[in-house]
Amino acid sequence: MPKRDRAEILAVFSEIRTHGFAAMGCQFRQIDGKLWEIKVRTAGGGWRFFYASLAADYIYVLHSYKKQGQKAPPKEIEVARKRLKEVLK
């Protein structure tokens, strides 16, 4: 991940920490059950982060990938689901 993208993404995650779902620079979407997605746009393109919120003030980032198309590729979702199962154990 390029340094500039990392800096922008860290700024968005800081915004999420401060403002929650009202954070600027990102969109949230439920994939299914406890699996959610954060969409972040950067100068280098779009990034997607799959996460689970298992405690009141914490999110667990399970997987990320650089956006390539409109829909999340099934293999990326499967990686996140597998990691979610590991976290829930």
Stockholm file with secondary structure:
# STOCKHOLM 1.0

chainA/1-89         MPKRDRAEILAVFSEIRTHGFAAMGCQFRQIDGKLWEIKVRTAGGGWRFFYASLAADYIYVLHSYKKQGQKAPPKEIEVARKRLKEVLK
#=GR chainA/1-89 SS CCHHHHHHHHHHHHHHHHHGGGCTTEEEEEEETTEEEEEEEETTEEEEEEEEEEETTEEEEEEEEECCSSSCCHHHHHHHHHHHHHHHC
#=GC SS_cons        CCHHHHHHHHHHHHHHHHHGGGCTTEEEEEEETTEEEEEEEETTEEEEEEEEEEETTEEEEEEEEECCSSSCCHHHHHHHHHHHHHHHC
//
